[in-house]
Amino acid sequence: MFIASKILALVTQPLLWVFILLLLSLLVLRRRPRAGHWLVGTALLAMVLTAWKPLPELLLRQLESRYPEFVPQADLSGYAGLVVLGGATESGRTQMAHVQPMLNEAAERMTSTVAVLRYNPTLRVLFTGGEGALMGIGQSEAERAKMFFDSLGLSGPQVQYESASRNTYENAVLTAKLPGVDPTQRWLLVTSAWHMPRSMATFQKAGWNVTAYPVDFRTGADSDWLDFAMAGGASDWQNALHELVGLLAYKLTGRL
């Protein structure tokens, strides 16, 4: 499943489709000019649709709107703590070259956790994340997360780290095995809003009593219908398609 997920991650990159269409056009252009021109036109159309951000935002908004948003000031005294999913740190390869902790575009998974603890300082934190890259090197994500939390003074027995998981399913199963962790207690599940539907279903199937604490929202209440951005659109498409395919794959394999 881990290797299959990496293949799916590659397939859900829309710019890969454009590349394949252009490559096919080069292969057939001499013998079948009409087919070659059709493939080039299709590739150009795919590029336009990829850059038109309102389309992937429609899909992301459907994923992000399934659970209500919390504010850090909320009274969370009835919860045992927060389960924070990995995915917010830079790669181990990048971190190896630097001494400062490094976060990526999903940084709210980490920063929101710290904000919550300002108002609910007795909550525990369970960070779960090993190495999600197929050919990753350097520190595990749990080690990289520890660098960040330690730099802000969040350390000691209040924070536990699970460093062997490689995907959402393993996050749920392996974190439940941490010493002193009772998954039947009430826990907040912290991850990106667009990733929350699959995460919640997976954790609940694994026996966790979790409440969604979505962060890292990528869409607003509506879209700018004139918003074109090649890089931003491709990223939104990849996130949306990856999650939709992931939901289907997890459902077919009984993981949610």
C-alpha positions as semicolon CSV with decimal commas, in nm:
position;residue;x (nm);y (nm);z (nm)
1;M;0,000;0,000;0,000
2;F;0,285;0,241;0,077
3;I;0,445;0,194;-0,267
4;A;0,103;0,203;-0,434
5;S;0,028;0,533;-0,260
6;K;0,346;0,685;-0,404
7;I;0,248;0,573;-0,754
8;L;-0,097;0,728;-0,705
9;A;0,068;1,049;-0,582
10;L;0,259;1,065;-0,911
11;V;-0,047;0,990;-1,123
12;T;-0,254;1,261;-0,951
13;Q;-0,014;1,534;-1,065
14;P;-0,197;1,708;-1,351
15;L;0,121;1,843;-1,510
16;L;0,229;1,482;-1,561
17;W;-0,076;1,437;-1,782
18;V;0,027;1,741;-1,986
19;F;0,377;1,596;-2,024
20;I;0,239;1,260;-2,140
21;L;0,010;1,426;-2,395
22;L;0,296;1,632;-2,539
23;L;0,524;1,327;-2,550
24;L;0,259;1,128;-2,736
25;S;0,214;1,414;-2,981
26;L;0,586;1,402;-3,067
27;L;0,564;1,027;-3,126
28;V;0,269;1,044;-3,366
29;L;0,307;1,388;-3,526
30;R;0,506;1,271;-3,832
31;R;0,286;0,973;-3,923
32;R;-0,047;1,114;-3,804
33;P;-0,031;1,495;-3,805
34;R;-0,401;1,534;-3,724
35;A;-0,373;1,313;-3,415
36;G;-0,055;1,493;-3,313
37;H;-0,221;1,832;-3,340
38;W;-0,520;1,703;-3,141
39;L;-0,289;1,584;-2,864
40;V;-0,111;1,921;-2,851
41;G;-0,445;2,100;-2,832
42;T;-0,558;1,868;-2,554
43;A;-0,235;1,934;-2,364
44;L;-0,289;2,310;-2,392
45;L;-0,647;2,275;-2,269
46;A;-0,524;2,064;-1,977
47;M;-0,272;2,336;-1,889
48;V;-0,544;2,603;-1,891
49;L;-0,773;2,393;-1,671
50;T;-0,484;2,316;-1,438
51;A;-0,408;2,686;-1,393
52;W;-0,773;2,786;-1,341
53;K;-0,785;2,762;-0,960
54;P;-1,165;2,778;-0,905
55;L;-1,201;2,424;-1,040
56;P;-0,978;2,242;-0,787
57;E;-1,101;2,478;-0,516
58;L;-1,452;2,339;-0,564
59;L;-1,322;1,993;-0,479
60;L;-1,106;2,113;-0,190
61;R;-1,391;2,316;-0,043
62;Q;-1,609;2,005;-0,031
63;L;-1,339;1,826;0,167
64;E;-1,263;2,120;0,395
65;S;-1,624;2,196;0,487
66;R;-1,709;1,858;0,642
67;Y;-1,596;1,950;0,995
68;P;-1,641;2,275;1,192
69;E;-1,344;2,498;1,261
70;F;-1,214;2,552;1,616
71;V;-1,043;2,858;1,759
72;P;-0,735;2,820;1,984
73;Q;-0,917;2,997;2,269
74;A;-1,183;2,723;2,290
75;D;-1,220;2,541;2,622
76;L;-1,088;2,191;2,551
77;S;-1,058;2,072;2,909
78;G;-1,265;1,760;2,837
79;Y;-0,999;1,620;2,603
80;A;-0,693;1,412;2,683
81;G;-0,483;1,586;2,421
82;L;-0,408;1,640;2,055
83;V;-0,298;1,388;1,794
84;V;-0,096;1,584;1,540
85;L;-0,039;1,426;1,200
86;G;0,290;1,477;1,021
87;G;0,324;1,655;0,691
88;A;0,416;2,005;0,809
89;T;0,795;1,984;0,817
90;E;1,043;2,019;0,535
91;S;1,205;1,701;0,405
92;G;1,478;1,524;0,597
93;R;1,715;1,595;0,308
94;T;1,655;1,969;0,342
95;Q;1,666;1,967;0,721
96;M;2,004;1,792;0,719
97;A;2,164;2,105;0,577
98;H;2,028;2,340;0,845
99;V;2,018;2,376;1,221
100;Q;1,689;2,565;1,244
101;P;1,358;2,373;1,246
102;M;1,182;2,409;0,909
103;L;0,811;2,401;0,826
104;N;0,634;2,386;0,491
105;E;0,300;2,516;0,359
106;A;0,107;2,295;0,606
107;A;0,275;2,469;0,902
108;E;-0,058;2,528;1,081
109;R;-0,056;2,163;1,190
110;M;0,233;2,262;1,417
111;T;0,166;2,626;1,495
112;S;-0,202;2,567;1,578
113;T;-0,098;2,298;1,825
114;V;0,123;2,546;2,009
115;A;-0,159;2,806;2,006
116;V;-0,406;2,556;2,155
117;L;-0,166;2,474;2,437
118;R;-0,141;2,840;2,534
119;Y;-0,505;2,825;2,640
120;N;-0,515;2,457;2,740
121;P;-0,169;2,391;2,886
122;T;-0,258;2,054;3,043
123;L;-0,336;1,881;2,714
124;R;-0,099;1,610;2,594
125;V;0,046;1,610;2,243
126;L;0,097;1,298;2,035
127;F;0,290;1,370;1,717
128;T;0,280;1,092;1,460
129;G;0,501;1,076;1,152
130;G;0,799;0,872;1,037
131;E;0,927;0,899;0,680
132;G;0,660;0,950;0,419
133;A;0,899;0,977;0,125
134;L;0,983;0,669;-0,079
135;M;1,356;0,748;-0,080
136;G;1,374;0,973;0,225
137;I;1,699;1,033;0,411
138;G;1,794;1,214;0,728
139;Q;1,586;1,251;1,041
140;S;1,237;1,108;1,070
141;E;0,956;1,360;1,067
142;A;0,900;1,299;1,437
143;E;1,259;1,407;1,501
144;R;1,212;1,715;1,284
145;A;0,890;1,798;1,468
146;K;1,071;1,760;1,801
147;M;1,321;2,022;1,687
148;F;1,035;2,266;1,629
149;F;0,847;2,197;1,951
150;D;1,168;2,200;2,159
151;S;1,262;2,538;2,011
152;L;0,936;2,679;2,154
153;G;0,980;2,517;2,494
154;L;0,726;2,242;2,437
155;S;0,904;1,931;2,562
156;G;0,910;1,669;2,835
157;P;0,654;1,392;2,901
158;Q;0,369;1,614;2,781
159;V;0,477;1,542;2,422
160;Q;0,516;1,194;2,276
161;Y;0,643;1,105;1,931
162;E;0,559;0,814;1,703
163;S;0,829;0,782;1,437
164;A;0,757;0,463;1,240
165;S;0,438;0,548;1,048
166;R;0,447;0,625;0,676
167;N;0,082;0,701;0,600
168;T;-0,249;0,791;0,765
169;Y;-0,344;0,431;0,840
170;E;-0,014;0,367;1,017
171;N;-0,055;0,698;1,202
172;A;-0,376;0,566;1,355
173;V;-0,255;0,215;1,435
174;L;0,094;0,288;1,563
175;T;0,007;0,595;1,770
176;A;-0,246;0,388;1,965
177;K;0,045;0,169;2,078
178;L;0,242;0,450;2,241
179;P;0,298;0,397;2,616
180;G;0,021;0,541;2,831
181;V;-0,206;0,625;2,536
182;D;-0,573;0,528;2,563
183;P;-0,741;0,586;2,225
184;T;-1,087;0,554;2,384
185;Q;-1,033;0,883;2,567
186;R;-1,138;1,202;2,390
187;W;-0,866;1,329;2,156
188;L;-0,845;1,615;1,910
189;L;-0,719;1,516;1,567
190;V;-0,509;1,791;1,409
191;T;-0,441;1,785;1,037
192;S;-0,508;1,985;0,721
193;A;-0,878;2,046;0,660
194;W;-0,867;1,887;0,315
195;H;-0,707;1,575;0,466
196;M;-0,950;1,555;0,760
197;P;-1,228;1,335;0,610
198;R;-0,989;1,047;0,540
199;S;-0,803;1,097;0,867
200;M;-1,117;1,099;1,082
201;A;-1,261;0,790;0,916
202;T;-0,931;0,603;0,945
203;F;-0,875;0,688;1,312
204;Q;-1,234;0,604;1,406
205;K;-1,207;0,270;1,225
206;A;-0,890;0,202;1,428
207;G;-1,080;0,258;1,754
208;W;-0,995;0,620;1,834
209;N;-1,242;0,857;2,001
210;V;-1,143;1,164;1,802
211;T;-1,286;1,507;1,730
212;A;-1,171;1,688;1,418
213;Y;-0,956;1,999;1,467
214;P;-0,903;2,107;1,104
215;V;-0,627;2,354;1,017
216;D;-0,436;2,461;0,705
217;F;-0,740;2,565;0,502
218;R;-0,670;2,624;0,133
219;T;-1,006;2,774;0,025
220;G;-1,242;3,049;0,134
221;A;-1,620;3,077;0,120
222;D;-1,605;3,142;-0,254
223;S;-1,354;3,161;-0,539
224;D;-1,209;3,429;-0,762
225;W;-1,325;3,304;-1,100
226;L;-1,047;3,497;-1,276
227;D;-0,771;3,343;-1,066
228;F;-0,515;3,169;-1,288
229;A;-0,192;3,029;-1,139
230;M;-0,002;2,740;-1,293
231;A;0,188;2,637;-0,981
232;G;-0,096;2,709;-0,738
233;G;-0,356;2,541;-0,954
234;A;-0,142;2,231;-1,004
235;S;-0,086;2,208;-0,628
236;D;-0,458;2,239;-0,552
237;W;-0,546;1,978;-0,814
238;Q;-0,288;1,739;-0,673
239;N;-0,416;1,780;-0,316
240;A;-0,778;1,733;-0,419
241;L;-0,718;1,435;-0,647
242;H;-0,479;1,271;-0,401
243;E;-0,739;1,287;-0,124
244;L;-1,029;1,169;-0,339
245;V;-0,827;0,875;-0,471
246;G;-0,700;0,809;-0,117
247;L;-1,055;0,797;0,019
248;L;-1,152;0,546;-0,248
249;A;-0,842;0,332;-0,192
250;Y;-0,885;0,328;0,187
251;K;-1,251;0,235;0,148
252;L;-1,175;-0,050;-0,091
253;T;-0,904;-0,187;0,142
254;G;-1,121;-0,163;0,456
255;R;-0,913;0,107;0,626
256;L;-1,210;0,337;0,680
